């Protein structure tokens, strides 16, 4: 199974994305494209839509408790 196929199974779930720069994003995975993922991430009081390129992602974790 490729990364994209595994990521598509996680659509609608809460995930944490560890970026190559060392920072991480935690939010709900909404879609997976050919070279990007789209997430809804809470920043302060607002929920932002964030587009992350697959080349920048080091790890993708499913957070089952959130």
N, C-alpha and C positions, 0 to 999 in steps of 0.2 A: 504494500500500500504506500502510495506517495504521500508527501506532506500535505498536498492540497486535498487529497481524499480524506485524510485523517482530520484536517481542519474543517472540512465540510460536515463531518459527523458531529462537530462541536458547535455548529451554528445554533444560536439561541441560548447557549450556556454561558455561565460566568467563567472567564479565563483570565490568566495572567500572561502577558507577553514580555519576555526578557529581551531587551534590545542589545545589540552589539556594543553600544556605548556604555552599558552597565546600568542604565535606567530601566524601569519596568512600568508597564501600564496594566491596570486591572479594570476589567469591564465586561460587557456582554458582546460576544462575537455576533455580528449581524450578517456578514457575507464574506465570501472568499472569491477573489478573482484570479486571473492567470498569474499575476505577479504582485498582488497586494491583498491585504485583509482589511475589512472595515469593522470598527468597534464603536460602541457607545461607552464613553468613559466619563465618570463624574469628576469634574474639576470645580472645586468649591461647591457652590449650590447648583451649578448648571451641569447638564448632561451634554457632552460634546460628541460629535461624530468625528472619529479619528481614522485616517487612512494610513496604514503602515505597509511599507514595501517589504516583500518577503526576504529580500537581500539583507535587510536590517535586523531581522528577527533571529535571535540565537536559540530561544526555547519557547515553547507554547505549552502552558500547563492548564489543565482543567481543574477548577476549584469547586469541588463538590459541596462544600459547606456554605457557600455564599449564595 
